[in-house]
Amino acid sequence: MTNEMRAVTVEAFGEPEVMKVGDVARPVPGLDEIVVEVRAAGVNPVDWKVRKDGYWLTTPWVPGWDVSGVVVSVPAGENRFEVGDEVFGMPHFPRAAGAYAEYVAAPARHFARKPANVDHVHAAALPLAALTAWQSLTEAAKVKPGDRVLVHAAAGGVGHLAVQLAKTLGAHVIGTARAAKHDLLRELGADELVDYTTRDFAELEDVDAVLDLIGGDDYVRRSMRVLKPGGVYVGMTNPGLLPELRVAAEELGVRATTFFVAPDHAGLQHVAGLVERGELNVLVAETFPLVDVVKAHEFGEANRTTGKIVLTL
C-alpha cells in the first residue's frame, strides 16, 4: 500500500486558486485514531473563509472538516468500529482535519455510523451543518416545545437543517428566505416565512430564540428586538464580540450568546437516527469531483445555494 494520497493543499492563504490537488503523505494515526477512506467531503463556508484569511490555522493546510467514508484501520482497544464500517463525522474541528483528501485519521469518537438510507454524498453534507444547528438549538438556545424560533438564512446549509431540527424539538419555526424558496421550506416544516426582500423581519414579535446565520451589526440588533423578554439571540459571530452583544441584549431584557460547533459523536448518532427515520433531510445543491475544488469554492462563495456543496472522491 502506498504511503501517499491525493489531497487538496493550500501553501498560502488567498483566493480559490491557491488550492492545488497533488500527492501528499497519508496521515499516520495516533493511538486513539481510526483511518477513514474518504468517499465524499462536505464544503462549508468556514472552509473558504479560512482558505482566504487563515485565521487560527497555518500553512501548508489541507482544507475541510466534513467526511463520509469507510474505516480502513482501527487502533487496539477500539470497540465502536471495525474495518469496513461506513462512518461520517466532523473530525478535529476547529483544528485542521484534512477532509479534502483520500484518507483522514481522527479519534473514533469524532465519527458515527453513516445513516444507512443515504449515500456518502448526502452523509458528507451533514456533520458540520447539522451539529451547528443541533448544538446551537439545544445547548445555546435551549429550545423547548412551543417555543417560537426564528432562523435566518433558512434555506442555507445550516438553515434548512435548523428548520427541521427545531421542528423535532416541538418549536414553531419562522424562517427568513427569498420567496422562491418558501415552498421548499414549508415542505421541510417551516410554520412561517418572511421574504426579507419585501418585508422587514423586525416586524415579528414574541420570538423565544433567534438563530442568526447571517450576522452583521444591523441584523444582530434587529434580531434582538423581535425577542420576547428573556428570549435568546444565538449568533455565529466572533466570540470577541460577545461582551458587546451581551450589553446590547441586557438593555432589551434578552440574552445573547455566540456559538462554536464541536465534534460530538452523540449528536451525530442522534442526527443519523433522525435521517434514518425520515425526520431530517439534507439538501445537496451541487457536487464536484476533488479536482474541481476551485469551482466548488467559487460556487459556494456566490452565496446563492440552497443546501450543501459536496466534493466526491
C-alpha positions as a Python dict, from the first residue, in 0.01 Angstrom:
ca = {
    (1, 'M'): (0, 0, 0),
    (2, 'T'): (138, 341, -97),
    (3, 'N'): (221, 596, 171),
    (4, 'E'): (87, 878, -46),
    (5, 'M'): (-262, 1003, -125),
    (6, 'R'): (-432, 1267, -335),
    (7, 'A'): (-531, 1578, -143),
    (8, 'V'): (-603, 1948, -179),
    (9, 'T'): (-328, 2164, -33),
    (10, 'V'): (-303, 2534, 44),
    (11, 'E'): (51, 2673, 62),
    (12, 'A'): (-55, 3036, 110),
    (13, 'F'): (-399, 3164, 212),
    (14, 'G'): (-593, 3357, -51),
    (15, 'E'): (-839, 3323, -337),
    (16, 'P'): (-972, 2983, -458),
    (17, 'E'): (-678, 2937, -697),
    (18, 'V'): (-442, 2882, -402),
    (19, 'M'): (-587, 2530, -371),
    (20, 'K'): (-391, 2265, -559),
    (21, 'V'): (-456, 1893, -594),
    (22, 'G'): (-149, 1673, -559),
    (23, 'D'): (18, 1388, -373),
    (24, 'V'): (88, 1421, 0),
    (25, 'A'): (180, 1176, 274),
    (26, 'R'): (-103, 967, 411),
    (27, 'P'): (-193, 1054, 771),
    (28, 'V'): (-31, 845, 1044),
    (29, 'P'): (-298, 766, 1305),
    (30, 'G'): (-250, 832, 1674),
    (31, 'L'): (-310, 565, 1936),
    (32, 'D'): (-680, 659, 1961),
    (33, 'E'): (-742, 726, 1592),
    (34, 'I'): (-916, 538, 1317),
    (35, 'V'): (-829, 591, 950),
    (36, 'V'): (-1117, 659, 713),
    (37, 'E'): (-1101, 629, 335),
    (38, 'V'): (-1292, 938, 229),
    (39, 'R'): (-1569, 887, -26),
    (40, 'A'): (-1712, 1240, -3),
    (41, 'A'): (-1624, 1565, 176),
    (42, 'G'): (-1866, 1842, 256),
    (43, 'V'): (-1783, 2203, 173),
    (44, 'N'): (-1879, 2470, 428),
    (45, 'P'): (-1849, 2849, 446),
    (46, 'V'): (-1583, 2813, 715),
    (47, 'D'): (-1372, 2627, 458),
    (48, 'W'): (-1349, 2920, 219),
    (49, 'K'): (-1325, 3179, 498),
    (50, 'V'): (-1021, 3001, 644),
    (51, 'R'): (-878, 2943, 295),
    (52, 'K'): (-893, 3316, 234),
    (53, 'D'): (-778, 3459, 567),
    (54, 'G'): (-618, 3173, 761),
    (55, 'Y'): (-749, 3284, 1100),
    (56, 'W'): (-623, 3033, 1357),
    (57, 'L'): (-454, 2790, 1113),
    (58, 'T'): (-117, 2788, 936),
    (59, 'T'): (3, 2660, 601),
    (60, 'P'): (52, 2411, 448),
    (61, 'W'): (-309, 2321, 509),
    (62, 'V'): (-545, 2055, 372),
    (63, 'P'): (-896, 2208, 391),
    (64, 'G'): (-1218, 2051, 503),
    (65, 'W'): (-1389, 1901, 807),
    (66, 'D'): (-1694, 1710, 678),
    (67, 'V'): (-1623, 1345, 598),
    (68, 'S'): (-1813, 1036, 491),
    (69, 'G'): (-1625, 719, 412),
    (70, 'V'): (-1515, 369, 508),
    (71, 'V'): (-1299, 267, 804),
    (72, 'V'): (-972, 111, 686),
    (73, 'S'): (-786, 76, 1017),
    (74, 'V'): (-870, 81, 1387),
    (75, 'P'): (-641, 108, 1690),
    (76, 'A'): (-607, -155, 1961),
    (77, 'G'): (-889, -119, 2210),
    (78, 'E'): (-1135, 39, 1968),
    (79, 'N'): (-1476, -127, 2019),
    (80, 'R'): (-1715, 102, 1832),
    (81, 'F'): (-1595, 49, 1476),
    (82, 'E'): (-1443, -224, 1263),
    (83, 'V'): (-1265, -216, 930),
    (84, 'G'): (-1528, -182, 657),
    (85, 'D'): (-1777, 22, 863),
    (86, 'E'): (-1929, 323, 687),
    (87, 'V'): (-1896, 635, 902),
    (88, 'F'): (-1944, 1011, 885),
    (89, 'G'): (-1813, 1287, 1104),
    (90, 'M'): (-1658, 1629, 1163),
    (91, 'P'): (-1314, 1537, 1297),
    (92, 'H'): (-1083, 1770, 1491),
    (93, 'F'): (-1275, 2094, 1440),
    (94, 'P'): (-1150, 2367, 1479),
    (95, 'R'): (-808, 2203, 1436),
    (96, 'A'): (-713, 2107, 1082),
    (97, 'A'): (-876, 1779, 979),
    (98, 'G'): (-771, 1747, 615),
    (99, 'A'): (-1106, 1626, 481),
    (100, 'Y'): (-1031, 1720, 119),
    (101, 'A'): (-817, 1409, 83),
    (102, 'E'): (-836, 1037, 17),
    (103, 'Y'): (-775, 947, 382),
    (104, 'V'): (-840, 1107, 721),
    (105, 'A'): (-715, 998, 1064),
    (106, 'A'): (-905, 1111, 1374),
    (107, 'P'): (-1039, 987, 1708),
    (108, 'A'): (-1314, 729, 1669),
    (109, 'R'): (-1546, 942, 1882),
    (110, 'H'): (-1540, 1215, 1621),
    (111, 'F'): (-1743, 981, 1396),
    (112, 'A'): (-2072, 793, 1396),
    (113, 'R'): (-2213, 524, 1171),
    (114, 'K'): (-2336, 668, 844),
    (115, 'P'): (-2715, 672, 812),
    (116, 'A'): (-2796, 355, 622),
    (117, 'N'): (-3056, 514, 395),
    (118, 'V'): (-2835, 784, 239),
    (119, 'D'): (-2525, 772, 21),
    (120, 'H'): (-2183, 911, 110),
    (121, 'V'): (-2254, 1240, -69),
    (122, 'H'): (-2554, 1319, 149),
    (123, 'A'): (-2384, 1189, 463),
    (124, 'A'): (-2083, 1416, 397),
    (125, 'A'): (-2318, 1713, 372),
    (126, 'L'): (-2445, 1662, 726),
    (127, 'P'): (-2187, 1676, 1007),
    (128, 'L'): (-2075, 2038, 1049),
    (129, 'A'): (-2406, 2195, 943),
    (130, 'A'): (-2626, 1954, 1139),
    (131, 'L'): (-2411, 1972, 1453),
    (132, 'T'): (-2405, 2351, 1429),
    (133, 'A'): (-2784, 2358, 1413),
    (134, 'W'): (-2836, 2091, 1679),
    (135, 'Q'): (-2588, 2223, 1934),
    (136, 'S'): (-2699, 2584, 1891),
    (137, 'L'): (-3067, 2494, 1929),
    (138, 'T'): (-3029, 2257, 2224),
    (139, 'E'): (-2727, 2393, 2413),
    (140, 'A'): (-2719, 2765, 2336),
    (141, 'A'): (-3090, 2842, 2284),
    (142, 'K'): (-3227, 2553, 2493),
    (143, 'V'): (-3531, 2530, 2266),
    (144, 'K'): (-3833, 2355, 2416),
    (145, 'P'): (-4175, 2253, 2279),
    (146, 'G'): (-4390, 2551, 2188),
    (147, 'D'): (-4104, 2799, 2151),
    (148, 'R'): (-4114, 3041, 1860),
    (149, 'V'): (-3778, 3009, 1684),
    (150, 'L'): (-3658, 3244, 1409),
    (151, 'V'): (-3396, 3101, 1172),
    (152, 'H'): (-3216, 3348, 944),
    (153, 'A'): (-3094, 3217, 607),
    (154, 'A'): (-3336, 2929, 649),
    (155, 'A'): (-3264, 2775, 307),
    (156, 'G'): (-2886, 2766, 353),
    (157, 'G'): (-2664, 2476, 450),
    (158, 'V'): (-2717, 2514, 824),
    (159, 'G'): (-3053, 2687, 799),
    (160, 'H'): (-3250, 2415, 621),
    (161, 'L'): (-3132, 2162, 879),
    (162, 'A'): (-3203, 2401, 1168),
    (163, 'V'): (-3563, 2439, 1048),
    (164, 'Q'): (-3614, 2063, 1060),
    (165, 'L'): (-3427, 2009, 1386),
    (166, 'A'): (-3622, 2285, 1558),
    (167, 'K'): (-3942, 2112, 1448),
    (168, 'T'): (-3825, 1784, 1604),
    (169, 'L'): (-3788, 1980, 1929),
    (170, 'G'): (-4151, 2091, 1906),
    (171, 'A'): (-4084, 2452, 1808),
    (172, 'H'): (-4291, 2689, 1596),
    (173, 'V'): (-4037, 2775, 1324),
    (174, 'I'): (-4013, 3106, 1139),
    (175, 'G'): (-3761, 3135, 858),
    (176, 'T'): (-3619, 3421, 653),
    (177, 'A'): (-3556, 3345, 286),
    (178, 'R'): (-3638, 3469, -62),
    (179, 'A'): (-3991, 3392, -180),
    (180, 'A'): (-3866, 3141, -437),
    (181, 'K'): (-3751, 2915, -153),
    (182, 'H'): (-4068, 2931, 57),
    (183, 'D'): (-4240, 2623, -87),
    (184, 'L'): (-3933, 2411, -16),
    (185, 'L'): (-3906, 2541, 339),
    (186, 'R'): (-4274, 2469, 403),
    (187, 'E'): (-4210, 2111, 292),
    (188, 'L'): (-3926, 2097, 545),
    (189, 'G'): (-4162, 2208, 822),
    (190, 'A'): (-4137, 2588, 848),
    (191, 'D'): (-4454, 2737, 1000),
    (192, 'E'): (-4398, 3098, 894),
    (193, 'L'): (-4174, 3253, 630),
    (194, 'V'): (-4051, 3607, 576),
    (195, 'D'): (-3926, 3723, 237),
    (196, 'Y'): (-3657, 3961, 359),
    (197, 'T'): (-3657, 4142, 21),
    (198, 'T'): (-4015, 4264, 70),
    (199, 'R'): (-4080, 4251, 444),
    (200, 'D'): (-3879, 4357, 748),
    (201, 'F'): (-3843, 4059, 981),
    (202, 'A'): (-3815, 4310, 1266),
    (203, 'E'): (-4196, 4333, 1249),
    (204, 'L'): (-4211, 3993, 1418),
    (205, 'E'): (-4293, 3975, 1789),
    (206, 'D'): (-4274, 3735, 2083),
    (207, 'V'): (-3991, 3520, 1948),
    (208, 'D'): (-3823, 3294, 2203),
    (209, 'A'): (-3499, 3230, 2015),
    (210, 'V'): (-3320, 3367, 1709),
    (211, 'L'): (-3061, 3158, 1526),
    (212, 'D'): (-2869, 3416, 1324),
    (213, 'L'): (-2673, 3254, 1042),
    (214, 'I'): (-2603, 3587, 870),
    (215, 'G'): (-2457, 3823, 1129),
    (216, 'G'): (-2366, 4187, 1090),
    (217, 'D'): (-2445, 4464, 1336),
    (218, 'D'): (-2777, 4559, 1177),
    (219, 'Y'): (-2907, 4200, 1173),
    (220, 'V'): (-2797, 4144, 1531),
    (221, 'R'): (-2974, 4445, 1677),
    (222, 'R'): (-3292, 4400, 1474),
    (223, 'S'): (-3299, 4031, 1566),
    (224, 'M'): (-3277, 4109, 1935),
    (225, 'R'): (-3576, 4343, 1909),
    (226, 'V'): (-3810, 4062, 1795),
    (227, 'L'): (-3737, 3859, 2109),
    (228, 'K'): (-3979, 3844, 2399),
    (229, 'P'): (-3838, 3932, 2744),
    (230, 'G'): (-3595, 3658, 2843),
    (231, 'G'): (-3554, 3538, 2483),
    (232, 'V'): (-3215, 3442, 2345),
    (233, 'Y'): (-3016, 3553, 2041),
    (234, 'V'): (-2765, 3295, 1913),
    (235, 'G'): (-2511, 3421, 1662),
    (236, 'M'): (-2221, 3271, 1472),
    (237, 'T'): (-2031, 3591, 1547),
    (238, 'N'): (-1670, 3632, 1655),
    (239, 'P'): (-1666, 3534, 2025),
    (240, 'G'): (-1465, 3850, 2091),
    (241, 'L'): (-1783, 4050, 2025),
    (242, 'L'): (-1977, 3867, 2298),
    (243, 'P'): (-1931, 4132, 2572),
    (244, 'E'): (-2071, 4398, 2338),
    (245, 'L'): (-2359, 4171, 2237),
    (246, 'R'): (-2447, 4099, 2597),
    (247, 'V'): (-2459, 4469, 2685),
    (248, 'A'): (-2695, 4535, 2394),
    (249, 'A'): (-2909, 4235, 2493),
    (250, 'E'): (-2933, 4338, 2858),
    (251, 'E'): (-3064, 4678, 2753),
    (252, 'L'): (-3351, 4497, 2577),
    (253, 'G'): (-3414, 4245, 2854),
    (254, 'V'): (-3298, 3948, 2645),
    (255, 'R'): (-2993, 3720, 2634),
    (256, 'A'): (-2721, 3696, 2368),
    (257, 'T'): (-2459, 3432, 2306),
    (258, 'T'): (-2224, 3323, 2031),
    (259, 'F'): (-2166, 2967, 1922),
    (260, 'F'): (-1880, 2747, 1805),
    (261, 'V'): (-1950, 2390, 1693),
    (262, 'A'): (-1751, 2098, 1836),
    (263, 'P'): (-1706, 1728, 1746),
    (264, 'D'): (-1988, 1532, 1905),
    (265, 'H'): (-2044, 1161, 1839),
    (266, 'A'): (-2367, 1158, 2043),
    (267, 'G'): (-2503, 1446, 1836),
    (268, 'L'): (-2402, 1269, 1516),
    (269, 'Q'): (-2576, 950, 1629),
    (270, 'H'): (-2892, 1149, 1702),
    (271, 'V'): (-2875, 1314, 1359),
    (272, 'A'): (-2822, 975, 1191),
    (273, 'G'): (-3128, 839, 1368),
    (274, 'L'): (-3342, 1130, 1251),
    (275, 'V'): (-3222, 1078, 893),
    (276, 'E'): (-3297, 706, 905),
    (277, 'R'): (-3649, 774, 1040),
    (278, 'G'): (-3716, 1028, 765),
    (279, 'E'): (-3736, 1320, 1009),
    (280, 'L'): (-3432, 1503, 868),
    (281, 'N'): (-3340, 1554, 504),
    (282, 'V'): (-3019, 1716, 384),
    (283, 'L'): (-3029, 1902, 54),
    (284, 'V'): (-2727, 1882, -175),
    (285, 'A'): (-2707, 2182, -406),
    (286, 'E'): (-2414, 2058, -616),
    (287, 'T'): (-2135, 1802, -624),
    (288, 'F'): (-1785, 1846, -765),
    (289, 'P'): (-1501, 1598, -812),
    (290, 'L'): (-1197, 1672, -596),
    (291, 'V'): (-1005, 1807, -897),
    (292, 'D'): (-1270, 2080, -933),
    (293, 'V'): (-1230, 2209, -578),
    (294, 'V'): (-1166, 2563, -705),
    (295, 'K'): (-1502, 2561, -886),
    (296, 'A'): (-1670, 2425, -572),
    (297, 'H'): (-1545, 2716, -362),
    (298, 'E'): (-1635, 2970, -629),
    (299, 'F'): (-1985, 2824, -643),
    (300, 'G'): (-2021, 2842, -265),
    (301, 'E'): (-1887, 3192, -232),
    (302, 'A'): (-2151, 3318, -476),
    (303, 'N'): (-2383, 3273, -175),
    (304, 'R'): (-2690, 3163, -365),
    (305, 'T'): (-2701, 2792, -283),
    (306, 'T'): (-2993, 2606, -132),
    (307, 'G'): (-2846, 2328, 80),
    (308, 'K'): (-2489, 2196, 73),
    (309, 'I'): (-2194, 2154, -164),
    (310, 'V'): (-2003, 1824, -164),
    (311, 'L'): (-1672, 1705, -311),
    (312, 'T'): (-1660, 1348, -435),
    (313, 'L'): (-1353, 1125, -424),
}
